């Protein structure tokens, strides 16, 4: 090989090396710059979950439970899931939200069974009076009964992720202070419906159906003498602004027949890991929902104390009369279940036995 040819080959090798270096450096630099971003960005298309709700974004339960729950789902899925809230019935009326989720118009919602009277009869067992002193035990009993498939005939059309428990319902009186069981007879009391109506009938009060939206006007005009609701509602509806005498702390019943529900087809379409996260987060946030209700009650108790509204209890003998009267509500429930072809006694016994296993002493046993 001549010296001139050798020099040409060396020169050609140097040029090729330089060109390769020029092309490789930007690629390596680009990889270095994009690697951290790729690690923090979700892979693929973001999944949107449409959440239908009756609440507004400033509702206390929205602020303390619904929004944090959604944020936690988004966080734990690494941004792969985004929850979009349709506030204040923007996607459809509250009474229609079960069917909206069932049919896929909404992906999820939290739905009270009371919106569809009769459909969710079996899970109304959680609303019956003097079953437990600890609301958490009612929630645990409802979870166990759900897992056993006892509520599948109605709730099985959607996926139930968790039960939502209200605080105990109390009775706010406008002018009177009933001190005996007999004093309750004939009192017109606002009812939330369902077996709370049956409870008011059993204690000889007169149940009156009034929508929450009409609470202030009805109370102002004296259309009822008492108002049955968790204490937090007395603050929400600003009933404390009007004439109030006292609040009877019954601690008899809660609204347990309400659940966070999810569209079955949508859930099945999700990655198994995402499904697992959604189930766990919603279940974990049951307690957050419970605490939000307790917090609202505490705020209401504080305001009532400032306004001079007395919170009181009946004497033990009078409580015993009320509890005995409440047995009729349990019997009515059993009869109603039997009338649909079910076994009301078996449902009640299952519920009571679970509660007893949790340390409760339900007042009634069939």
Secondary structure, DSSP 8 states (H G I E B T S, - for coil): --HHHHHHHHHHHHHHHHHHHHHHHHHHHHHHHHHHHHHHS-SSS-EEEEEE-SS-TTSHHIIIIIHHHHHHHHHHTTTSEEEEEE-TTTTS-GGGHHHHHHHTSSSEEEEEGGGSTTTTTGGGGGG-TTS-S-HHHHHHHHHHHHHTTTTHHHHTTSEEEEE-----EEEEESS----STGGGTT-EEEE-STHHHHHHHHTT-EEEE--GGGHHHHHHHTS-SEEEEEHHHHHHTTGGGS---EEE---------EEEEE-HHHHHHS-HHHHHHHHHHHHHTHHHHHHHHHHHHHHHHHHHHHTT-EEE---HHHHHHHHHHHHHHHHHHHHHHHHTTS-HHHHHHHHHHHHHHTT---S---
